[in-house]
Amino acid sequence: MYDVLHLHDFSTNTSKTYDHEHRFKGITSKNPNFKGHTHYMSGYTEDKEGHIHYFSLITGPGFKVKEGHIHFYKALSTIDQKHYHFIMGYTSVYSDY
């Protein structure tokens, strides 16, 4: 169980602030699959209106879905041009079947 590492994809949009939002995507850290495990995520948003935002966070613990398990994540981006965005969503499904 602890010798097999796995990761998840993530991809969605930030919250809308000042009439715009940013797309962000990436992959989580590789971690063993045990009850209560989390993943590290970091990256930056796509350029929109001449700026980007950075983020880093630890996901919530994995929870079961029909196909395997996923993680919820939520954080604030860095501030750029006097504003920030909320970053939140669910990772892709990891199936250990």
C-alpha atoms as one frame of an Amber mdcrd trajectory, in Angstrom:
protein
   0.000   0.000   0.000   2.669   2.547   1.021   5.098   1.549  -1.732   2.691
   2.476  -4.563   2.536   6.217  -5.257  -0.227   7.961  -7.147  -1.180  11.478
  -8.239  -4.173  13.411  -9.544  -4.790  15.987 -12.275  -6.600  19.237 -11.588
  -8.026  21.816 -13.972 -10.635  24.540 -13.530 -11.111  28.318 -13.329 -10.520
  30.687 -10.433 -13.287  32.774  -8.927 -14.322  35.857 -10.892 -12.791  39.115
  -9.624 -12.864  42.481 -11.408 -14.811  40.907 -14.267 -12.250  38.224 -15.090
 -11.134  34.772 -14.070  -8.066  32.658 -14.798  -7.644  29.048 -15.921  -5.256
  26.828 -13.972  -4.243  23.188 -14.270  -1.565  20.752 -13.193  -0.816  17.592
 -11.265  -0.561  16.943  -7.539   2.397  15.510  -5.660   2.853  11.730  -5.692
   1.707  10.151  -2.443   0.916   6.681  -1.116  -2.746   5.705  -1.071  -3.803
   5.330   2.568  -6.833   6.536   4.495  -6.608  10.276   5.196  -3.747  11.008
   2.795  -3.402  14.440   1.174  -1.458  15.917  -1.764   0.548  19.091  -2.345
  -0.473  21.301  -5.278   1.227  24.402  -6.630   1.359  26.388  -9.832   0.204
  29.554 -11.478  -2.764  30.696 -13.496  -2.852  31.442 -17.194  -2.145  35.048
 -18.161  -5.281  37.180 -18.246  -5.350  40.948 -18.726  -1.562  41.103 -18.432
  -1.031  39.266 -15.146  -0.907  35.857 -13.462  -1.414  34.544  -9.915   0.488
  31.834  -8.021  -0.938  29.282  -5.601   0.185  26.449  -3.336  -1.931  24.288
  -1.064  -2.478  20.935   0.590  -5.623  19.105  -0.520  -8.170  17.743   1.879
  -8.078  14.008   2.604  -9.172  11.645  -0.147 -12.749  10.460  -0.159 -14.347
   7.607  -2.020 -16.378   8.026  -5.162 -17.813   5.295  -7.358 -14.702   5.075
  -9.564 -12.008   5.427  -6.846 -11.217   8.541  -4.792 -10.816  12.318  -5.212
  -9.699  15.291  -3.103 -11.246  18.709  -2.468  -8.965  21.750  -2.484  -9.449
  25.421  -1.625  -7.004  28.339  -1.328  -6.373  31.964  -2.198  -4.041  32.995
  -5.005  -1.285  35.550  -4.627  -2.198  39.203  -5.045  -1.431  40.873  -8.376
  -2.789  44.178  -9.666  -4.440  44.742  -6.283  -6.610  41.623  -6.281  -6.618
  37.852  -5.670  -8.790  34.909  -6.667 -10.225  31.868  -4.896  -8.841  28.566
  -6.140 -11.051  25.577  -5.416 -12.346  22.370  -6.888 -11.862  18.617  -6.951
  -8.991  16.573  -8.303  -9.407  13.915 -10.950 -10.373  10.425  -9.841  -7.656
   7.949  -8.910  -8.727   4.344  -9.192  -6.825   1.634  -7.380  -9.091  -1.131
  -8.671
